[in-house]
Amino acid sequence: MSSSRFSVVLILLVALCGFTLSRDRFPVDPALTYCVQQATKTAASLPATEPNLPRNILNGKKNWNYISYKDWTSGFWPGTLWYIYEYTKDPAWKAKADSFTRELTPLAFQKAVDHDLGFQMYCSFGNGLRLTGNADYKKKLLATADTLATLFNPKVGTILSWPRSVPNMEWPQHNTIMDNMINLELLFWASKNGGGKHLYDIAVSHATTTMKNHFRPDYTSYHVVVYDRETGKKIKGVTHQGYADNSMWARGQSWAIYGYTMTYRETKDPKFLDFAQNVSDVYLKRLPKDLIPYWDFSAPDIPSAPRDASAAAVTASALLELSTFVKDKAKAATYRAKAEQMLESLSSANYQSRQVNDAFLLHSTGHKPNNSEVDASINYADYYYIEALIRLKKLQTGKPILANL
């Protein structure tokens, strides 16, 4: 081979290897440093009194809207602070995380008003316990798990999501939404830490029943399933925040990807690992080029429809974990690469908030049918974005995904 041809081949090989390696070497630290900078600005602007938990910055606005501990998203700001502390090791961030976490304490002991206790308490107290070992956090989490378990209906096999009248839910029948899969992590944790095996059984029952009734033959999910509360019979599958009853609402599918990956981690039952892959594959197959989904995969105004960066952040975090479980090396590598590509897109000027506002990300969609939080910055998008970045940093440094940095 001539030296010129050899040089061309060498350049092509280097280019190909470089592309492959770039998928495995997404520069996490600059993105995490950016998150710290944005959180610093947010922390400096918070009200001195409640409500003081940032929830969203609406499209075209500069300032956060604040909520109290009762809001379903209340755990995401303290959870974000715990991830910042994990990355920086700065005790000042630990103190901030502790302060905002403790605001949620009443949720552990009050009557459950919905299923979101896992989002609220495990993102806040759970991350705090993981990083500090604080025994008081553990007590609060165990009490919360017991509170969440009161919503379980053994005749149905799932946790009641909304114990109140919600449009199209045929109250007082039993409703279960896909988001509820994430809240099972609190029950799994509690079952291993003094809460009792019944909490594990509730979580497995919920995941199994949801797997049976919440999905279509192509593995796309309904947002909500309504059951007869006395017989457990499925009445209907509907949407609440998606475009249509038969559409794939982006964040709902991301909850499924995350929830079944976590359920496999906690149970090691291969049926959940297979299912996590199936619900991931249909999502990945239908993504646009930059891997950030439209708010609903069936939105009639695609490609002009709003995106949902929050769904991308949830999915990226879940796929990083899923990649560590899949035995097929090629498929595991695909999940890892897709997650990194999602984080690359989210970390670009197209999706980072930067100088637009003090959040981490732009272009999330909360509840499009209600015209609520459309194309906005939302706290759970920021939470799962930094969680995914932290998880990737652990993988890149050879640590288990649930280890502490």
C-alpha positions, -999 to +999 in steps of 0.1 A: +000+000+000+014+034-009+021+059+019-006+082+006-033+055+006-021+043+040-025+079+053-060+081+040-070+048+056-054+058+089-073+091+089-106+072+082-099+048+110-090+075+135-122+094+125-143+063+130-127+055+163-130+091+173-167+091+166-171+059+187-150+072+215-169+105+216-200+085+224-182+071+254-165+103+264-192+129+265-175+158+285-196+155+317-177+180+339-184+211+318-221+203+318-221+196+356-202+229+362-228+247+342-255+231+364-237+244+395-235+279+380-272+279+372-282+265+406-260+292+423-280+319+405-313+302+415-303+298+451-294+335+454-328+346+442-351+324+463-377+339+487-368+339+524-402+324+533-424+297+518-434+290+491-398+290+481-393+258+461-387+266+424-411+248+400-410+264+366-400+294+344-426+299+318-418+306+281-407+342+277-403+348+314-371+352+335-382+343+370-391+311+388-426+304+400-425+289+435-445+261+452-448+247+487-440+212+499-475+200+490-469+203+452-461+170+435-428+185+422-415+197+456-388+171+459-369+180+427-352+212+439-338+196+471-329+165+450-311+187+426-292+203+454-281+169+467-267+160+433-248+193+433-234+185+467-224+150+455-205+166+426-189+196+444-185+181+479-191+216+491-207+216+526-226+248+517-246+229+492-252+201+517-266+226+541-289+241+514-301+206+504-308+196+540-328+228+546-350+224+516-354+187+522-367+192+557-395+214+544-411+183+530-412+165+564-450+168+569-456+146+539-443+116+558-471+117+583-501+133+566-528+113+549-517+105+513-534+129+488-519+112+458-492+088+447-464+113+442-447+107+476-419+089+459-411+118+437-414+142+466-396+122+493-372+098+476-357+125+454-351+147+485-347+125+516-336+095+496-307+113+480-299+129+513-298+095+531-276+080+503-250+108+507-250+114+544-264+083+562-286+106+583-308+083+605-335+109+607-339+109+569-343+071+571-371+075+597-389+100+574-386+077+544-399+047+562-429+066+575-436+079+539-435+044+525-462+034+549-482+064+539-479+056+502-489+020+509-523+031+522-532+038+485-527+002+474-559-016+464-553-054+466-584-061+446-568-042+417-532-048+424-520-012+420-516+020+440-544+045+435-529+076+419-556+102+424-578+096+454-602+123+442-624+132+413-604+139+381-620+144+347-626+112+327-615+089+356-650+077+366-644+084+402-648+067+426-633+039+405-596+031+408-572+051+386-535+044+380-512+066+360-479+056+344-460+082+365-467+059+395-440+035+384-413+059+396-428+060+431-422+023+435-386+029+442-394+042+477-413+010+485-385-012+473-360+007+494-382+006+525-388-031+522-350-036+525-345-012+553-370-022+580-403-015+563-414-051+557-418-075+528-454-063+522-440-031+507-419-052+482-450-072+474-470-041+467-444-027+444-441-059+424-479-063+422-481-027+409-454-032+383-468-065+371-504-053+369-493-022+351-473-042+327-504-063+319-529-035+314-511-002+306-495-012+273-506-018+237-492-047+216-464-024+203-453-015+239-465+021+238-483+031+270-515+046+280-512+074+305-540+062+327-558+030+333-591+030+351-601-001+370-632-013+388-622-008+424-642-038+436-634-064+409-600-051+396-613-054+360-598-029+336-624-004+325-604+016+300-571+031+291-570+069+285-548+099+285-548+129+307-517+148+296-511+132+262-526+141+228-551+111+225-560+079+243-541+059+217-510+081+214-476+078+230-472+106+254-435+112+256-430+116+293-454+088+301-432+065+280-401+078+297-416+070+331-421+035+319-385+031+307-372+044+340-397+025+361-392-009+346-354-005+346-355+003+383-380-026+389-356-050+373-327-037+394-348-043+426-363-077+417-338-092+392-368-107+375-359-111+338-394-103+327-389-067+338-356-064+320-372-077+288-400-053+293-377-023+300-360-030+266-393-033+248-407+000+260-373+017+253-370+003+218-403+017+206-395+051+221-360+052+205-373+041+171-397+071+168-374+099+180-365+129+159-329+134+147-317+152+179-333+125+201-354+151+221-390+140+216-420+161+207-443+163+237-464+135+222-452+112+194-486+115+177-489+153+180-506+165+148-484+196+143-450+178+142-424+191+134-438+224+148-450+207+180-434+216+213-405+193+225-402+178+259-367+180+273-379+165+306-388+132+288-353+132+272-336+137+306-357+110+323-349+086+294-312+094+293-309+086+330-328+054+326-309+042+296-276+046+313-288+023+340-304-001+315-271-004+296-255-019+327-281-047+329-284-058+293-264-089+285-262-083+248-231-061+245-241-045+213-275-036+226-261-024+258-237-002+239-266+012+219-285+022+250-254+039+264-246+057+231-282+069+228-282+082+264-250+101+257-263+116+225-294+127+244-272+144+269-252+160+241-284+175+227-296+186+260-262+202+267-263+222+235-273+258+230-306+245+217-317+232+251-296+246+279-311+277+294-278+296+298-285+333+297-322+329+290-330+321+326-316+304+357-329+269+351-307+242+335-329+234+305-354+250+282-382+234+261-400+211+285-438+205+283-458+198+314-495+195+305-502+205+268-539+197+268-543+222+297-519+247+280-499+244+312-461+247+313-458+244+275-422+250+262-411+259+297-382+253+321-394+228+347-377+215+378-380+178+371-363+183+337-334+198+356-334+171+382-332+142+358-307+160+336-282+164+365-290+128+377-281+115+342-249+136+341-239+122+376-247+087+365-226+091+333-197+105+353-198+074+375-198+050+345-170+069+329-149+065+361-157+029+365-181+032+394-215+015+398-243+038+387-258+040+422-225+045+440-216+079+454-191+100+435 
